[in-house]
Amino acid sequence: MQSFKQLKVWEKSHSLVLKIYQITNGFPKEENYGLISQIRRSSSSIPMNIAEGCGKDTDAEFCRFIGIANGSASEVEYQLLLSKDLKYIGLPKFNELNVEITEIKKMLTSLMKRLKSN
């Protein structure tokens, strides 16, 4: 298996986690155990599952972890929408992050297809 650090999708998802941590610092304190905790957990789950999958022995096992990462990406997509609707983030920041999460989801889907065809 390859190093997860060499995967573009891991790089992009790691960068997204750093941005999520930064923006959630500005969320209301009453969200510490709610939305802040959830979106941080979901976003960090993406690169964590990519990394764990890279450590597995077969493409099928790797593919399973990429699928889990994709599910977490969908969670983040909704949590960003909720954050915008609650006015915790503005429309420009939402649009920027939404483009990033959409791109990550496309990359994960493409990676899953490649792994399944091997």
URZI-V237043 format. One record per pair of residues at least 6 apart in sequence whose ideal C-beta (glycine too) atoms are under 6 Angstrom apart, sorted by the first residue. I is the first residue (numbers start at 1). J is the second residue. If there is no record, write none. Layout:
BEGIN
i/j
I/J
I/J
END
This chain:
BEGIN
i/j
1/54
4/10
4/50
4/51
4/54
9/107
10/47
10/50
12/104
13/46
13/47
13/104
14/47
16/43
16/100
17/43
17/44
20/39
20/43
23/89
24/36
27/36
27/88
39/79
42/72
42/75
42/76
43/76
45/72
46/69
46/72
46/73
49/65
49/68
49/69
50/69
52/65
53/62
53/65
53/66
56/62
59/115
59/118
62/115
63/112
63/115
66/108
66/111
66/112
69/108
70/108
73/101
73/104
73/105
76/101
77/101
80/97
80/98
83/89
84/94
END
